[in-house]
Each structure stands twice: as C-alpha cells, then as structure tokens.
Amino acid sequence: MNKLQKIVDKAYETEQLSREEIILLLKDDSINEYLYAKAHQKKQELLCNEIHLRALIEISNICLQNCLYCGLRRDNSLQERYKLSKDEILFLASTAKQYGYKTIVLQGGESNTYPINDLCEVIQKIKKDDIAITLSIGEKTYEEYKLLKEAGADRFLLRIETTDCTLYEQMDPGMSHENRKRCLRDLKALGYETGSGSLVGLPGQTIESIADDILFFKEIDADMLGIGPFIAHQDTPLKDVPNGNLFLSLKVMAIIRLLMPDINIPATTAMEALHPNGRMLALTSGANVLMPNFTDEIHRKMYEIYPGKAQVAENNSLHIEQINKKIKEYGLVVSKTAGYRWNRS
C-alpha cells in the first residue's frame, strides 16, 4: 500500500487529515479511483444506499450582487429577469409534494425582491403539508434569518465559494468575506441545518486554498456542502477562463465525505454540465442528495448561473423518471424521509 492510500485510509478510519495530507491527495491523480471508492464505501456504511431527493424551485433570478462568475450577476443586462408570485411558488411546491417529495428548496438571487413577511407566509403555508424547507437566498441580517426560522425554515444553504479572502473579494466585488462568515455563524446559532460549499477551478485559486476550504467546512461543522466545478458563463467577465476540473471537484467532495461522514452532499448539476453522467459519478463518490428542478420550464431557462445546466430542456415528469431510473441502475434507492443530518433529531 502506497503513501497516498494510507492517507485515504487514515481519513476513512479517523475522520481527520492534516492540511498537508489533504494537499497531497488533491495534487496526485493516481489516487482518484481509490479515494472515490472509499468515500462511496463510507457513505454506504453510514447512510446506507439511500439518496435524498429535494425539489428545487428557483423563485427569482434577480440579484443585487455582481459575482464575476455568475450569469445572474447584477450587471448582466442580457439576462431577462423574473420573480415568481407567492401563488406560483405554492403551486410548484404542491406539485412536488404530489410526486412524494419531503423537502422543498427555495432558491433565488441575492436581493430584497421578496419582503421577509412574504417569504414567511410562503414558508408557513408549505409547512402545513409537513414538508422540510431549505432556503438559498443569500445574505440576510440575524433578525431576518430568525424570522424565517420561526416561520418554519429548516435548512439554509449559503455557499462561500472560496475561503481565500483575497480571491473571494476579487470574484465577488463589493461583498465582504467576513460578512459571509458572519451569516454562516448566525445560521448555526439559530439552529438551521447550515449548508455551504465551494467552486473548484476559479481563476487564481490554488490547491492550498481548496484544502483550506475543506478544513473550514469541518471547523464550522457544516451540515450540508455543495461542491461544483467552475463553469465559464458567456455573459460574465470570466467568459474566457477555462472550466474547472470535474475530477478535482469529485476529489474535494470525496475528501469531505471521509472527514464529515454524516453530512448531506448534493450531486450538483454543474458536474453534469461537464460530463453527461456527472451527477451519477458524484453519487458513487460520496454524494447522497439530488435536487430535481421543479421550476416551470419557462423560468427554469432564465435561471442560468452557468451554461449547460442539467434539466433545462426537460419537463418535470421526464427528468424525475430518468433520475429514478438511474438511481436504481446504480443499486441505490430513494429515501422516504426528509433527510435531516443523521446525527441530529
């Protein structure tokens, strides 16, 4: 057994690695298949072969932020904007419930498009059907997060994308790295299942900073993590930057599974933008969550964070049928639960 295999086995057995050990794994592709297999083995041992499905509803593509990598960025004048009404959101949530979904994810650009009271009303109505609710709507104040939690929100996903402060503020002009971390602390303090995540392949990003991302996620005890490759969008300042590496993204995800074995890790649609079977590769490398898109077809096409997003051209019934078929082909089963983190009540 070589040195790298011993490092993977150490992670598998102890849930601990040093920064230097993580860097060694990230730099050497000879260990990839072994790493993916051990991450999948750990997931199967702890979480069985269940895959949690979350129904994604993209409520608005209006964003006040100006992140250089995102098609929804404020200065992208080519992007047609939309905002779903409360009734439209509730209809889509009801549709997802009819398909048997136990979790609804409400995702939107970072803005004040919806007053907090309106969001609270939507959450309260969805919760009447005993549905878990994940929000992904960006930076808010502590009091706003508190109101949303009291209305019934269970989880909140706030990706940091990179823990390198200099790189973060280059990629996200006008935003504060410290405020992003403040939001994550507030969410944890309020009792949300708190999610974050990173983009792999940002220009100027180093292997060392990716290792720091992984250690940061472990330090804050994130409950869910979304890892995806950077994909250049044609209407952003990074349009000519090469895409991130799918297999490096899978390695980051696999290491996280070994170091944080009980958390929820989605197989992100960005992986499928680079490989036709990207999400299934993720599900056999440590991921345990899929988020089929329930946004109506017209608005789904307008929520283009990156080009080539999976499911854009599919209708709901078709892509759900295809996902269920693939899950079975890989010897996995759809969970019948809302999929809270296993070490939580």
N, C-alpha and C positions, 0 to 999 in steps of 0.2 A: 504494500500500500504506500503510495507516494505522499509527500508532504501536504499537498492540496486536499487529497482525500481525507487525511487526518483532520484537517481544519474543518471540512464539511461535517465529519463525524463528531467533532467536538461541539459544533453548533447544534447538531441533532440531539446530542446527549445532554448538553448543559444549558442550552439557550443563551450562550454567551460567546462573543468573539471580541477581540481587540480591534481597534481601528486598523492596525497594520495587517491583521489577518483578513479583514473584510477587503482591504485594498488588493491583497494578493489574489483573492478569489475573483474580484471584478476584472483584474488585468489579464488573467490567464484563461483563454477559451478552451483549453484542453479539459477543464473540469466541468464544463457546462452540463453535459448529459447526466453525470453523476449527481451534480447539485440539483438539477431539476427533479431527478428521480427521488432523492432523499426528501426534498420538500413535499413532493406528492405523497410519499410514504408517511411523513409526519402528519400531513393533513388527513389522510385516510385513517390513521391510528386514532387521532384525537377527535376529528369531526365526522368520522365515518365517510361514506361516499355520497353524502348529501350536497346538493347545490341549492343555494337560496336564490330565488328569483325576486327581483324588485321591479315594480312597474315605474318606469321613468316618464315623468310629464315635464316637458320643457315649457315653463309658464310664460317666459318672456325672454327676448333676445336683446332687450335694451340694457346697455351697460355704460356706467359713468367712468369706468376705469379704461386705461389706454395701453394695456399689456401688449408688448411688441409681437408676441407670438399668436395672438388670438384673433380670429375672424370677427368676433363680436366687439372688438375694441371700439371705443368711442369715436375715434377719428376715421373709421372705415365708412365713408359716405356711400359706398357701393352696396352696403348691406341694408336691405329693406327691414324695417323694424316691426315688431308686433308685441302685443300684450293680450294674453287670454283673459277673458272675463271670469268672474267667480263661477258663474254657471257652467262655462266651458270646462274649467278645471274640475268641478264636481262631477260633470258628466263623464270625463275621461277616467276619473278615479272610480266611479261606479262601474264603468266598463271593465277596468282592471279587476275589481272585486268579483265581477261575474266570471272572469277567467280563473278565479281562485287565488289571486294574489293576496298576500298577507301584509305586504309593505308597499307604500307609495313613496316615491322620491319626487319632491317638487324642486326643480332646478331652474335657475334663471340667472341672467346677468346681474352684476353688482350695481344696484340702483335703488332709488326710493320709489320705483314705479308703483308698487303696492303699499299703501299705508299699512302699518303694523296691525291696526284693528281689522282691516280686510283679510289679511293673512290669518289672523287669529280666528276669524269667523269661518274661513275655509277649513282650517285645521280642525276646529270643533265639529264641523259637520261630517268630515271624513272619519273622525274618531268614533262617531256614533255607530259605525259599522265594524268596530273593533279591529281597526287597521293600524299598523305601525306607520309612523310618518318620519321620513328623513327629509331634512331641508338642505339645500345647497344654494344659498342666495347671498353669500358674501359677508363682508364685514358689517357688523352692527354694534350698537352700544350694549353694555351689560344689561341695561334695563329692557332694551328691545329683545335681546335673547331670552331674558327672564319671562317676558310676556308671552313669547312664542312657546316656551317650555310649559308655562302654566296653561296655555290653550290646548296642549296635548302633544306637541312635537317630541319625538323620542330620540332622534339622532340628528346630527348636523355634520355635513361634510364641508370642510374648508381647506382646500389644498394650498400648501405653502409653495409648492413647485421647486424651490431650492432653499436650503438653509444658509447658503452663501449670501451674506447681507449685501455685499457689493454687487454681485450678479443679480440678486433679486431686484435691487433698486434701479439697475440698468434695464432689466427686462420689463419692469413694472413702474414706469416713470410716474412720479407723484405719489407713490404709495410708500408706506413705512413698514419695513421688515419687523420692527418691534411691535407695531400695532397688530400685525398679522398674528404674532405670537401671543399678544395680549388677548386677542379674540379666542384663540385656542385654549388659553388658560381659563377664560371666563366660561366657555362652553363646558369644560371639565368640571369647574366649580359648581355649575348649575345642574349637573347630573345628566347631561346629554351623553349618549354614546357618541364620542367625538372622533371624527374622521379627518384625515389629511391626505397628503400624497405629494408626488413629485413628477416632474417632467425629466426624462432621461434624454440627453442629447442637445440641450440648449447650447447655443454658441458661447464659448468661454467657460463652459462647465468642465470640471476636472473629475477624474476618478476619485480623488481625495475628497472633493466636496460631496460626491454621491455617497461615499462612506459616511461622511458627517450627517447626511440626510437620514440614513438608516439608523445611526446612533441617536439622533434627535427623536425620531419616532418612537424608539424604545424608551428613551428618557421620559417622554411625556405620556407614555403608556397609551398610545392611540388605540382606539377600539376598532377602527377600520382604516385601510390605506389603499388608495388608488394609485397605481404606478403605470405610467404610459410613456411611449416614445414621443419625443417632439416631432411634429409633422408641420412642415412649412405651408403656410396659407398664402395664396397668390395675392391677397389684398392687404398684406401686412408688410412692415419694414423688413421682416425676416424671410421674405418670399424666395430669396436665392440661397438660403442656408440649407445645407444637406439635412435630410431627415435623420432622426435618431435611429439607433440600432435596436431592432426588436429583441434580439437575443440578449443584449445587455439589459434591457428592460425586464426580461424574464428572469435574468440572474438577480437583479435587485429584488424583485418580487419573491424569488425563491429564498434568498437570504433572510428576508423579512419573515417569511413563514417559519423558518427554523428558529429565529430569535424571538418571535412573538407568535407562538404556535396556535393560540386560541382566538386570534382576531379574525375579522371578516376582510377578505381581499377580493375585490371585483376583478373579473377578467374584462379589461377596458376595451371599448370599441376601437380605440386608437390602434390597438395591436392588430385588429382585423383590417385596418386601413393599409397596413404594410404587408400583411400575409392573409390569404383567403381563409385560413384556418386559425387565425391568430388567437381568438378567444378560447378555442378548444386546446391549443397549445398551453395557454395560461392555466386552464383548468386541470391540466396534468403536470403543472409545475408549481402548484401551491395555491392557486386561486380557488375560491369556493362560492363566488357570487356572480350572477349575471343580471343585467338590468335591461330587459327588453323595453323598447321605446313605445309608449302608448300615446305620444303626441300625435295629433291628427296629421295626415300626410302633407297638407299644405304648409303648416307651420314647422313641421319637422325639417323640411328642406331649407327653412330660413334660419335654423339654429346651427350654423356652420362654424363651430370653433376651429375646425380644421377640415380640409377637403377629404373626400372619400370616406366619410363617416358611415359605418355599417348601419343598415336598416333604413336608409333614407328613402329608397325606392320601393320598399316592401310595405304591404298592408299588414295591419296588426295580426290578423289570424294566420297569415302566411309565415311571418317571421317567428311567431310563437310556436307554430307547428314544427318549423325547421329546427328551432332551438331544442325543443323537447326530443325530437328525433336524434339529434346529435348527442345530447346528454346520455340517452340510452345506449347509443353506439359505443360510448366510451366507458360503459359499465357504471355510470353514475345515475343517481336518482334525484328527482325534485323533492326538496323538503316540503313538509306540510306545515311548518312552523313559520313564525315571523323572523326567525334567525337572529335573535339577540346574541351578543357575545356570550360564549359558553360559560365564562366564569362570573357572569352577572345574573341577578334574579330576573 
